């Protein structure tokens, strides 16, 4: 039996969000049709900035560097298969 990857999306912040503070929350939604989601990694510019292992998948990112960041979430299922969200700019 083959394993299906999880489905994940970065819910917040949305595209083109302008932040006026150096801290904010990242929120992801993930499901796995043939197992369970083992955890979520939150990425900024391809680098892991935080993790969440249980619902709700939320991470409070503090000391955010000034500038534009490409954000994404990566989910891993209980069999170790990862999947990434579309990036949010």
N, CA, C and O atoms as CSV, one atom per row, in Angstrom:
chain,resi,resn,atom,element,x,y,z
A,1,UNK,N,N,0.851,-1.187,0.000
A,1,UNK,CA,C,0.000,0.000,0.000
A,1,UNK,C,C,0.888,1.238,0.000
A,1,UNK,O,O,1.844,1.324,0.771
A,2,UNK,N,N,0.572,2.185,-0.857
A,2,UNK,CA,C,1.381,3.392,-0.945
A,2,UNK,C,C,0.860,4.461,0.017
A,2,UNK,O,O,-0.308,4.467,0.406
A,3,UNK,N,N,1.750,5.344,0.376
A,3,UNK,CA,C,1.420,6.428,1.299
A,3,UNK,C,C,1.112,7.694,0.499
A,3,UNK,O,O,1.859,8.050,-0.413
A,4,UNK,N,N,0.037,8.358,0.832
A,4,UNK,CA,C,-0.329,9.624,0.213
A,4,UNK,C,C,0.225,10.756,1.066
A,4,UNK,O,O,0.082,10.725,2.289
A,5,UNK,N,N,0.861,11.765,0.445
A,5,UNK,CA,C,1.403,12.869,1.248
A,5,UNK,C,C,0.290,13.702,1.881
A,5,UNK,O,O,-0.839,13.718,1.390
A,6,UNK,N,N,0.613,14.386,2.962
A,6,UNK,CA,C,-0.382,15.266,3.566
A,6,UNK,C,C,-0.649,16.473,2.659
A,6,UNK,O,O,0.108,16.746,1.728
A,7,UNK,N,N,-1.714,17.170,2.944
A,7,UNK,CA,C,-2.057,18.415,2.252
A,7,UNK,C,C,-1.924,19.527,3.276
A,7,UNK,O,O,-2.466,19.430,4.377
A,8,UNK,N,N,-1.198,20.592,2.917
A,8,UNK,CA,C,-0.944,21.673,3.869
A,8,UNK,C,C,-1.083,23.022,3.184
A,8,UNK,O,O,-0.743,23.172,2.010
A,9,UNK,N,N,-1.581,23.995,3.920
A,9,UNK,CA,C,-1.652,25.376,3.427
A,9,UNK,C,C,-1.333,26.329,4.567
A,9,UNK,O,O,-1.665,26.074,5.725
A,10,UNK,N,N,-0.693,27.412,4.222
A,10,UNK,CA,C,-0.422,28.478,5.187
A,10,UNK,C,C,-1.638,29.390,5.180
A,10,UNK,O,O,-1.943,30.016,4.164
A,11,UNK,N,N,-2.326,29.468,6.298
A,11,UNK,CA,C,-3.579,30.209,6.398
A,11,UNK,C,C,-3.326,31.673,6.726
A,11,UNK,O,O,-4.008,32.555,6.205
A,12,UNK,N,N,-2.357,31.931,7.579
A,12,UNK,CA,C,-2.081,33.292,8.021
A,12,UNK,C,C,-0.592,33.445,8.270
A,12,UNK,O,O,0.019,32.542,8.842
A,13,UNK,N,N,0.003,34.527,7.872
A,13,UNK,CA,C,-0.580,35.694,7.211
A,13,UNK,C,C,-0.872,35.420,5.741
A,13,UNK,O,O,-0.377,34.451,5.166
A,14,UNK,N,N,-1.668,36.272,5.154
A,14,UNK,CA,C,-2.013,36.125,3.747
A,14,UNK,C,C,-0.981,36.860,2.886
A,14,UNK,O,O,-0.140,37.602,3.394
A,15,UNK,N,N,-1.066,36.639,1.586
A,15,UNK,CA,C,-0.143,37.292,0.656
A,15,UNK,C,C,-0.211,38.800,0.772
A,15,UNK,O,O,-1.267,39.381,1.020
A,16,UNK,N,N,0.941,39.414,0.586
A,16,UNK,CA,C,1.077,40.869,0.561
A,16,UNK,C,C,0.655,41.531,1.868
A,16,UNK,O,O,0.225,42.685,1.869
A,17,UNK,N,N,0.775,40.811,2.979
A,17,UNK,CA,C,0.478,41.397,4.279
A,17,UNK,C,C,1.641,42.282,4.694
A,17,UNK,O,O,2.795,41.854,4.673
A,18,UNK,N,N,1.339,43.500,5.065
A,18,UNK,CA,C,2.358,44.409,5.566
A,18,UNK,C,C,2.288,44.394,7.083
A,18,UNK,O,O,1.246,44.673,7.676
A,19,UNK,N,N,3.397,44.070,7.689
A,19,UNK,CA,C,3.443,43.981,9.140
A,19,UNK,C,C,4.088,45.223,9.720
A,19,UNK,O,O,5.071,45.740,9.188
A,20,UNK,N,N,3.524,45.689,10.811
A,20,UNK,CA,C,4.054,46.890,11.450
A,20,UNK,C,C,4.728,46.577,12.776
A,20,UNK,O,O,5.010,47.475,13.570
A,21,UNK,N,N,4.980,45.300,13.005
A,21,UNK,CA,C,5.621,44.862,14.237
A,21,UNK,C,C,6.646,43.791,13.883
A,21,UNK,O,O,6.623,43.247,12.779
A,22,UNK,N,N,7.545,43.488,14.816
A,22,UNK,CA,C,8.547,42.465,14.519
A,22,UNK,C,C,8.153,41.103,15.090
A,22,UNK,O,O,9.010,40.243,15.295
A,23,UNK,N,N,6.857,40.906,15.347
A,23,UNK,CA,C,6.364,39.620,15.833
A,23,UNK,C,C,4.957,39.386,15.282
A,23,UNK,O,O,4.137,40.302,15.235
A,24,UNK,N,N,4.693,38.151,14.868
A,24,UNK,CA,C,3.347,37.802,14.407
A,24,UNK,C,C,3.189,36.290,14.427
A,24,UNK,O,O,4.160,35.554,14.601
A,25,UNK,N,N,1.955,35.838,14.246
A,25,UNK,CA,C,1.652,34.410,14.282
A,25,UNK,C,C,1.560,33.842,12.877
A,25,UNK,O,O,1.020,34.472,11.968
A,26,UNK,N,N,2.096,32.645,12.719
A,26,UNK,CA,C,1.951,31.873,11.490
A,26,UNK,C,C,0.968,30.752,11.800
A,26,UNK,O,O,1.091,30.079,12.823
A,27,UNK,N,N,-0.006,30.553,10.920
A,27,UNK,CA,C,-1.019,29.535,11.131
A,27,UNK,C,C,-1.123,28.669,9.881
A,27,UNK,O,O,-1.187,29.184,8.764
A,28,UNK,N,N,-1.140,27.351,10.074
A,28,UNK,CA,C,-1.251,26.424,8.954
A,28,UNK,C,C,-2.415,25.465,9.189
A,28,UNK,O,O,-2.843,25.240,10.321
A,29,UNK,N,N,-2.911,24.911,8.094
A,29,UNK,CA,C,-3.938,23.875,8.141
A,29,UNK,C,C,-3.369,22.669,7.392
A,29,UNK,O,O,-2.819,22.826,6.303
A,30,UNK,N,N,-3.495,21.479,7.958
A,30,UNK,CA,C,-2.985,20.281,7.302
A,30,UNK,C,C,-3.868,19.080,7.605
A,30,UNK,O,O,-4.431,18.960,8.693
A,31,UNK,N,N,-3.977,18.191,6.614
A,31,UNK,CA,C,-4.696,16.931,6.781
A,31,UNK,C,C,-3.905,15.828,6.081
A,31,UNK,O,O,-3.067,16.096,5.220
A,32,UNK,N,N,-4.186,14.592,6.464
A,32,UNK,CA,C,-3.576,13.437,5.816
A,32,UNK,C,C,-4.660,12.374,5.658
A,32,UNK,O,O,-5.198,11.876,6.647
A,33,UNK,N,N,-4.972,12.033,4.422
A,33,UNK,CA,C,-6.100,11.142,4.149
A,33,UNK,C,C,-5.870,9.702,4.585
A,33,UNK,O,O,-6.828,8.991,4.890
A,34,UNK,N,N,-4.611,9.258,4.620
A,34,UNK,CA,C,-4.367,7.860,4.950
A,34,UNK,C,C,-3.514,7.680,6.208
A,34,UNK,O,O,-2.842,6.662,6.373
A,35,UNK,N,N,-3.551,8.664,7.076
A,35,UNK,CA,C,-2.776,8.588,8.316
A,35,UNK,C,C,-3.044,9.826,9.151
A,35,UNK,O,O,-4.180,10.283,9.275
A,36,UNK,N,N,-1.974,10.356,9.718
A,36,UNK,CA,C,-2.123,11.560,10.525
A,36,UNK,C,C,-0.947,12.497,10.265
A,36,UNK,O,O,0.094,12.084,9.755
A,37,UNK,N,N,-1.132,13.751,10.621
A,37,UNK,CA,C,-0.082,14.758,10.492
A,37,UNK,C,C,0.776,14.675,11.749
A,37,UNK,O,O,0.279,14.833,12.864
A,38,UNK,N,N,2.069,14.426,11.557
A,38,UNK,CA,C,2.990,14.315,12.698
A,38,UNK,C,C,3.470,15.675,13.169
A,38,UNK,O,O,3.785,15.850,14.346
A,39,UNK,N,N,3.527,16.647,12.253
A,39,UNK,CA,C,3.980,17.973,12.656
A,39,UNK,C,C,4.071,18.923,11.477
A,39,UNK,O,O,3.998,18.527,10.314
A,40,UNK,N,N,4.234,20.188,11.822
A,40,UNK,CA,C,4.322,21.269,10.844
A,40,UNK,C,C,5.610,22.041,11.113
A,40,UNK,O,O,5.966,22.300,12.263
A,41,UNK,N,N,6.298,22.403,10.037
A,41,UNK,CA,C,7.430,23.323,10.126
A,41,UNK,C,C,7.035,24.590,9.389
A,41,UNK,O,O,6.477,24.535,8.293
A,42,UNK,N,N,7.329,25.730,9.997
A,42,UNK,CA,C,7.073,27.018,9.367
A,42,UNK,C,C,8.397,27.541,8.824
A,42,UNK,O,O,9.406,27.562,9.529
A,43,UNK,N,N,8.380,27.965,7.552
A,43,UNK,CA,C,9.606,28.403,6.901
A,43,UNK,C,C,9.498,29.854,6.447
A,43,UNK,O,O,8.445,30.304,5.996
A,44,UNK,N,N,10.597,30.567,6.573
A,44,UNK,CA,C,10.728,31.916,6.038
A,44,UNK,C,C,11.964,31.915,5.158
A,44,UNK,O,O,13.072,31.655,5.629
A,45,UNK,N,N,11.773,32.206,3.889
A,45,UNK,CA,C,12.875,32.228,2.923
A,45,UNK,C,C,13.611,30.880,2.904
A,45,UNK,O,O,14.832,30.835,2.753
A,46,UNK,N,N,12.852,29.778,3.060
A,46,UNK,CA,C,13.412,28.444,2.995
A,46,UNK,C,C,14.054,27.935,4.278
A,46,UNK,O,O,14.546,26.807,4.310
A,47,UNK,N,N,14.059,28.741,5.336
A,47,UNK,CA,C,14.685,28.382,6.610
A,47,UNK,C,C,13.591,28.141,7.652
A,47,UNK,O,O,12.655,28.933,7.763
A,48,UNK,N,N,13.704,27.060,8.410
A,48,UNK,CA,C,12.716,26.763,9.454
A,48,UNK,C,C,12.827,27.800,10.571
A,48,UNK,O,O,13.893,27.998,11.152
A,49,UNK,N,N,11.699,28.457,10.857
A,49,UNK,CA,C,11.672,29.443,11.945
A,49,UNK,C,C,10.844,28.958,13.128
A,49,UNK,O,O,10.895,29.555,14.203
A,50,UNK,N,N,10.077,27.878,12.942
A,50,UNK,CA,C,9.268,27.358,14.039
A,50,UNK,C,C,8.581,26.071,13.665
A,50,UNK,O,O,8.589,25.649,12.508
A,51,UNK,N,N,7.977,25.447,14.680
A,51,UNK,CA,C,7.300,24.173,14.499
A,51,UNK,C,C,6.039,24.120,15.346
A,51,UNK,O,O,5.893,24.848,16.327
A,52,UNK,N,N,5.140,23.244,14.943
A,52,UNK,CA,C,3.936,22.942,15.733
A,52,UNK,C,C,3.643,21.462,15.547
A,52,UNK,O,O,3.728,20.941,14.435
A,53,UNK,N,N,3.300,20.788,16.631
A,53,UNK,CA,C,3.073,19.347,16.532
A,53,UNK,C,C,1.637,18.932,16.812
A,53,UNK,O,O,1.302,17.749,16.744
A,54,UNK,N,N,0.786,19.907,17.128
A,54,UNK,CA,C,-0.607,19.581,17.424
A,54,UNK,C,C,-1.510,20.727,16.974
A,54,UNK,O,O,-1.079,21.874,16.854
A,55,UNK,N,N,-2.769,20.386,16.730
A,55,UNK,CA,C,-3.758,21.414,16.386
A,55,UNK,C,C,-3.962,22.356,17.552
A,55,UNK,O,O,-3.914,21.906,18.697
A,56,UNK,N,N,-4.181,23.604,17.330
A,56,UNK,CA,C,-4.053,24.295,16.046
A,56,UNK,C,C,-2.575,24.475,15.714
A,56,UNK,O,O,-1.753,24.674,16.609
A,57,UNK,N,N,-2.241,24.404,14.438
A,57,UNK,CA,C,-0.849,24.544,13.995
A,57,UNK,C,C,-0.510,26.033,13.906
A,57,UNK,O,O,-0.701,26.675,12.872
A,58,UNK,N,N,-0.003,26.559,15.019
A,58,UNK,CA,C,0.299,27.987,15.137
A,58,UNK,C,C,1.693,28.139,15.727
A,58,UNK,O,O,2.086,27.394,16.625
A,59,UNK,N,N,2.436,29.116,15.209
A,59,UNK,CA,C,3.746,29.454,15.750
A,59,UNK,C,C,3.843,30.971,15.847
A,59,UNK,O,O,3.517,31.675,14.892
A,60,UNK,N,N,4.288,31.478,16.989
A,60,UNK,CA,C,4.490,32.919,17.169
A,60,UNK,C,C,5.935,33.238,16.839
A,60,UNK,O,O,6.848,32.893,17.589
A,61,UNK,N,N,6.132,33.900,15.711
A,61,UNK,CA,C,7.467,34.271,15.244
A,61,UNK,C,C,7.817,35.636,15.812
A,61,UNK,O,O,7.130,36.618,15.528
A,62,UNK,N,N,8.869,35.712,16.606
A,62,UNK,CA,C,9.299,36.967,17.211
A,62,UNK,C,C,10.663,37.363,16.663
A,62,UNK,O,O,11.366,36.546,16.068
A,63,UNK,N,N,11.025,38.613,16.868
A,63,UNK,CA,C,12.291,39.163,16.362
A,63,UNK,C,C,12.437,38.943,14.860
A,63,UNK,O,O,13.503,38.564,14.375
A,64,UNK,N,N,11.356,39.186,14.139
A,64,UNK,CA,C,11.332,39.013,12.693
A,64,UNK,C,C,12.221,40.080,12.060
A,64,UNK,O,O,12.036,41.267,12.325
A,65,UNK,N,N,13.182,39.677,11.227
A,65,UNK,CA,C,14.040,40.658,10.560
A,65,UNK,C,C,13.224,41.552,9.623
A,65,UNK,O,O,12.255,41.099,9.014
A,66,UNK,N,N,13.614,42.804,9.512
A,66,UNK,CA,C,12.958,43.720,8.585
A,66,UNK,C,C,13.137,43.217,7.164
A,66,UNK,O,O,14.149,42.593,6.842
A,67,UNK,N,N,12.160,43.487,6.320
A,67,UNK,CA,C,12.262,43.103,4.923
A,67,UNK,C,C,11.101,42.245,4.480
A,67,UNK,O,O,10.144,42.031,5.225
A,68,UNK,N,N,11.197,41.758,3.257
A,68,UNK,CA,C,10.180,40.914,2.657
A,68,UNK,C,C,10.558,39.457,2.875
A,68,UNK,O,O,11.720,39.082,2.713
A,69,UNK,N,N,9.585,38.641,3.240
A,69,UNK,CA,C,9.841,37.234,3.524
A,69,UNK,C,C,8.896,36.348,2.725
A,69,UNK,O,O,7.706,36.640,2.613
A,70,UNK,N,N,9.429,35.270,2.172
A,70,UNK,CA,C,8.612,34.252,1.523
A,70,UNK,C,C,8.315,33.206,2.584
A,70,UNK,O,O,9.229,32.555,3.091
A,71,UNK,N,N,7.046,33.043,2.920
A,71,UNK,CA,C,6.627,32.139,3.995
A,71,UNK,C,C,5.970,30.889,3.425
A,71,UNK,O,O,5.323,30.933,2.379
A,72,UNK,N,N,6.145,29.778,4.126
A,72,UNK,CA,C,5.526,28.517,3.723
A,72,UNK,C,C,5.395,27.624,4.951
A,72,UNK,O,O,5.988,27.885,5.998
A,73,UNK,N,N,4.612,26.575,4.797
A,73,UNK,CA,C,4.484,25.555,5.845
A,73,UNK,C,C,4.784,24.206,5.213
A,73,UNK,O,O,4.436,23.957,4.059
A,74,UNK,N,N,5.431,23.340,5.978
A,74,UNK,CA,C,5.729,21.991,5.511
A,74,UNK,C,C,5.173,21.008,6.544
A,74,UNK,O,O,5.521,21.060,7.724
A,75,UNK,N,N,4.310,20.118,6.077
A,75,UNK,CA,C,3.723,19.093,6.947
A,75,UNK,C,C,4.419,17.758,6.690
A,75,UNK,O,O,4.813,17.456,5.564
A,76,UNK,N,N,4.562,16.972,7.746
A,76,UNK,CA,C,5.090,15.612,7.632
A,76,UNK,C,C,4.051,14.665,8.221
A,76,UNK,O,O,3.518,14.908,9.303
A,77,UNK,N,N,3.769,13.577,7.493
A,77,UNK,CA,C,2.770,12.641,8.006
A,77,UNK,C,C,3.408,11.593,8.918
A,77,UNK,O,O,4.626,11.576,9.098
A,78,UNK,N,N,2.589,10.735,9.481
A,78,UNK,CA,C,3.061,9.743,10.451
A,78,UNK,C,C,4.008,8.708,9.840
A,78,UNK,O,O,4.659,7.969,10.578
A,79,UNK,N,N,4.099,8.637,8.508
A,79,UNK,CA,C,5.036,7.733,7.844
A,79,UNK,C,C,6.299,8.465,7.390
A,79,UNK,O,O,7.169,7.865,6.758
A,80,UNK,N,N,6.405,9.761,7.710
A,80,UNK,CA,C,7.597,10.535,7.374
A,80,UNK,C,C,7.580,11.208,6.020
A,80,UNK,O,O,8.600,11.749,5.591
A,81,UNK,N,N,6.437,11.190,5.328
A,81,UNK,CA,C,6.331,11.806,4.003
A,81,UNK,C,C,5.979,13.286,4.152
A,81,UNK,O,O,4.962,13.617,4.762
A,82,UNK,N,N,6.813,14.186,3.600
A,82,UNK,CA,C,6.549,15.615,3.728
A,82,UNK,C,C,5.776,16.178,2.530
A,82,UNK,O,O,5.738,15.578,1.455
A,83,UNK,N,N,5.171,17.329,2.744
A,83,UNK,CA,C,4.531,18.097,1.680
A,83,UNK,C,C,4.587,19.564,2.094
A,83,UNK,O,O,4.483,19.889,3.277
A,84,UNK,N,N,4.752,20.447,1.105
A,84,UNK,CA,C,4.867,21.878,1.382
A,84,UNK,C,C,3.688,22.650,0.821
A,84,UNK,O,O,3.086,22.266,-0.181
A,85,UNK,N,N,3.375,23.750,1.496
A,85,UNK,CA,C,2.332,24.646,1.025
A,85,UNK,C,C,2.879,25.492,-0.115
A,85,UNK,O,O,4.085,25.532,-0.358
A,86,UNK,N,N,1.990,26.152,-0.793
A,86,UNK,CA,C,2.417,27.172,-1.743
A,86,UNK,C,C,2.999,28.329,-0.939
A,86,UNK,O,O,2.524,28.602,0.163
A,87,UNK,N,N,4.006,29.010,-1.456
A,87,UNK,CA,C,4.596,30.114,-0.709
A,87,UNK,C,C,3.673,31.323,-0.652
A,87,UNK,O,O,2.864,31.556,-1.550
A,88,UNK,N,N,3.813,32.069,0.406
A,88,UNK,CA,C,3.085,33.325,0.595
A,88,UNK,C,C,4.139,34.423,0.634
A,88,UNK,O,O,5.095,34.341,1.405
A,89,UNK,N,N,3.971,35.428,-0.176
A,89,UNK,CA,C,4.936,36.531,-0.218
A,89,UNK,C,C,4.437,37.732,0.526
A,89,UNK,O,O,5.127,38.749,0.589
